[in-house]
Amino acid sequence: MSTIEKALNALKARQKAGDLNKSPVQKSIERSDAFQVADSEDVANSPQPDALHISSELLLSKGMVTETRKSRLVRDEYRNIKLKLLANAFGAGREAHPNGNLIMVSSSNPGEGKTFTSINLALSIALEQDKTVLLVDADVLKPSVMRNLELDSKPGLMEFLSGEVDTVGEVIYPTNIEKLRIMPAGMPHDLSNELLTSEKMAMLAEELASRYADRVVIFDCPPLLGINETKVMSKLVGQAVIVVEQDQTKFAQVSEAIDELDRNLAIGFVINKAVRGAFSQYGYGYGYGYGYGYGYTDEEKSAASS
């Protein structure tokens, strides 16, 4: 049994037994309730980071989701994707997918568009009237969420896991987009891999899933092939979105990547279509297909192997 599985089993056993001695992670989250309005003196007095400003002009220039009519096409595409995710997290698929509000986004290989997809999913869900979304940059070796949004580097996930900050709320940053929060990857750490697969990471994920059951957490994860930490992360979440670059990713690579995931996940596929023009710096645009399951339809096979 892995360290992650032991940590989760231990946490669930304590919860089932009604253990009142809360873990350091639980206490940390309760002291710094960055997802909700501070409604206690303890939370109100905890350190709160400054808000990040995300430029709407930048989002438009990069073909990302905004509230404006100019991004209607990409917004509609991501609406179709997020509805399936939200149904699994809060709707008909909720019982079948524990931790369905925790969603990892990955790809077979680097450069297929996973960060672009992670950001747009977060922006799209933030448009919902009754949902708050936390975007976590879990690609700690090659973080790119802050870079893509042209934001300065900030302490983040690594600082929390390593104990350099006391509370998780110190590394969950509000933004000028009302319902969007961001947790950066933070600074590189010599033990990045070990921290991602630690008991503290497992307990943090479990707390985010259970304490904030009406919230969505999106983890921008490293590519699957050759990165063991992403496989471990798949044990912490309820859903996985696999980004496939059209005309580039081979079906064999997608199949190999899926085989690495926890088999209890709801697995979806986002097909990125390469375009020219405004999105050429990314090498992909906003033509997407989406489907759940462990196998592939004939159309999915054709798209993935072309």
N, C-alpha and C positions, 0 to 999 in steps of 0.2 A: 504494500500500500504506500502511495506517495506521501510526501510531506503535506501537500495540498489536501489530499483526501483525509489524512489524519486530522488536520486542523479543522476542516469543515465538519467532520464527524464529531470531534470534541466539542465544537461550538454548538452543534445541534443537540448533543446530549445534555449540555448544560442548560440550554433553553428549555428542553423537554422536562428536565428535572426541576425547573423553576429556580435555578441557581441565581441568587441575587448579587453575587460577586461578579461584576461586569469586567470585561477585558479592557486593557488599556486602549484598544482601538475603539471599542464601544464608548468609553468615557470621552475619548478625544472627539468623536463625532458628535456626541451629545453636547459637549461644551462649545462646539463650533458649528452650529447647525446652519451651514452656508446655503442650504437648499431652501430653507423656510424663513419666514419673517421671525426675527428674534423676539421671543415672547417670554423670556425669563431673564432675570438679572445675570445669571451665570453665562448665558449665551451672549447677552448684550455686551458683557465686559470682555469677551474673548477677542483676540486680535482679528481684524477684518481687513483683507487686502483691498487695495485701490481697484476701481473698476477699469477694465480694458476697453478701449474705444476701437471698434471695428468699422472701418470706412465703408459706407454703402457704395461709394464710387469704385472702390477697390473690388468689392464683390461683383459689381456689374462688369467691370473690365475683365474679370477672370471667369465670367460665365457662371457665377454662383447664385444661389437662391437669395432673393430679396423680396420685399413686399411690393415692389414697384411693378408696373405693367411690362417694363422692359425685360424682366426676367420671367415672364409668364410661361414660356416654353419649358425652361429647366425646372421651374417651380412645379408645373404640372407633372413632369416626369418623376420628380422626387415625391410628389404627393402619392402617386401610385405605389411607389416602393414603401413609403412609410406606413401606409394604411395596412399593409400585410404585416409589418413588424408590430404595429400597435395592436392589431387583432390578436397576435400571438402573446403579447405582453399583458393585455388588459381585457381582451374580448373572448371570442369562442375558443381560442387556443390556449387560454391561460392555464387551465388545469393540467394540460399535457406538457407545458414548458415551464418548469420551475425556474425562477430567476430570468423570466422572459423579458424583464425590463432592463437587463444587462445585455448589451449587444456588442459583439466584437466585429470589426471590419478588417479584413486581411485580403491577401492575394497569393497566388502561387509564387510569383517572383516580384522583385522590385520594379517600380516604374509603371505599374499597371493602373494606377489611379486610386489607390485605397484612401489616401489622405484627402484627395478631392471629394471622394464619396463620403468619407466620414464627416467632413465639414458641412457638406450640403445636406446630409441626413440630419445633422444637428440643427442647422438653420431651418430646415423644413419643419421639424418637430417643434421648434421654438415658436412657430406660427400658430400652433394649436392653442386653443383657449384655456384648456385645463391640464396642460402638461408643462413641466420644467425639464430641461435637458442639460446634462453635464457631459461635456466632451473631454475625454481623457486621452492625452498623448502617451500611449504605452509603448511607442516605438523608441525606447530610451537610447538606443545606440545611434539612431538616425532620426531624431525628432524633426518634424516638419510642420506641425499644426501652426505654431507661432510664426514660423518663417513664411508659410503660405498666406497668413493673414497680416503679414508685415508688422508683427508686434515684437516688442523687445523681449529678450529672454527673461524668464522669471523662475524663482524656486518652484518646484512642483512635486511630482510623484516620487522622484528619487530622494528628495529632501525629507519627505514624510516617512518613507519606508526606512531610511537610514537613521531616523531620529533626530535629524538636524533641526526640524521644526516640531513644536510640541503638539499641535493640533492640525487635523486635516483641513479645517476651515481656513488656515493660513495659506493654503496652496490651491484653494478653489476660488477662482476670480470671477466676480460678477462682470458683466459686459453692458455696453449701451443697448444691447438687444435684450429686452426685459427678461425673457425666460431662458436665456442661454448663459451657462456657466462654463468655464474652461479650467481644466487642471493640466498645466504644461508637464512635459517630461522632466524638466529640471536639468541640473548640470550633470554631465557624465560622471559616473561613479565606477570605481574599480570593481565593485561587487554588483554591478547592475543586473546581471543575469541571476545571481543568487537572491537579490532583493525581490525581483519579479516573481520568483518561485517560492518565496518565503511564506511562513505561516501568517505574518502580518498582512501580506497582500491578500491571502485567502480570506482572512477575517474582515479586511476592509471591503472586499467585494460582497461578502455575505451581508455585512451591515448595510451597504448601499442598496442591496436588493430588497432586504426585509424592512429596514427602517423607513426607506423612501419608496414604498411600493407603488406609488402613483407617479413616480419620476422615471425618466429614461436616462440610462448611462451608456454612452457610446465610447468604446475603447478603440482608438486607432492603433492597431497592432502591427508588429513586423510581419514580413512575408512568411508563409508557412514552410516552404521548402528550405531545409537546412537550418532552421531556427527553432530550437527546442522550446524556448520560452513561450512561443505562440501556442504550441500544443498544450502546454500547461495552462495557459490562460483560457483555453477552450473549456476547461473543467470548471471554470468559475462563472461562466455566462450561460444564458439560456438560448441565445440566438447567435448565428454567425452569418455575416454577409461576405461573400467571396467575390472579389472584383476580378473580372476577366477582360483582358484587352482584345477586342475583336481584331482578327487577322494577324494576331501575334501569339497569343497563348494557345498551346496545343492541348488537345483533350487529355492526353496522357499526363500532362502536368497538373491539370485541374483534378483529375482522378486521384493522382498521388497526393495532392494537397488535401483533398477531402478525406482520404484514408487516415490522415494524421489527426483529424478532429474527434472530439468526444462524440460517440454515436447517439447520445441523447439530445443533441442540439437540433433545433430547427435551422436548416441551412438554406440560405437564399443565394442567388447569383445575380450580380449586376454586370451587364455586358457593356463595356465602354467602346464606343465607335470613334476611331481616329478621324479628326477633321482638321481643316486648315483655318487660318484666320486668327480670331481672338483667342483661341484656346491652344494655339500651336506650341506655346511654352510648356504645356502639359502633355501634348501628344494624344489627347483624347477629348471628347466632348460629352454630349449628354443624350446619346441614344442608348436606352437601357432596356433590358429584359429582366424579369424576376421570376423565380420559382423556388418552392421549398421541396426538400426531399434529399435522399441519399443517392438516388440514381439520376438519370438524365432522360429527358424526352428526346426524340429524334432531332427536334429543332435545336435543343441545347447542345447535343453532341455536334451537330453541324456547325453551330456558332463557335463552340469552344475549340474545335479541331481545324477550323478554316485558317 
